[in-house]
């Protein structure tokens, strides 16, 4: 009689906060979307600068939707930790001008 194959653990241990698929420091793009309105790109830049002091707002990439109602802004930062990215993401998501963060 052969030995049964071992099956993968159906309930693996959750990942700890220190585990990450990323290796830090790393260059990390964050795409932020919102309605096209005065001050949107500046507001995004200000939030990003609070979490990544070396971020250059001049490097912000912007793209309008086909009809011009929406604006996507991509900020590429030098991420130093998962905690930094999590804090930045949380603040961007909470901003009233922001509709989505990727």
Buried (B, 14 or more C-beta within 10 A) or exposed (E): EEEEEEEEEEEEEEEEEEEBEEEBEEEBEBBBBBEBEEEBBEBBBEBBBEBBEEBEEEEBEEEEEEEEEBBBBBBBBBBBBBBBBEEBBEBBEEBEBBBEBE
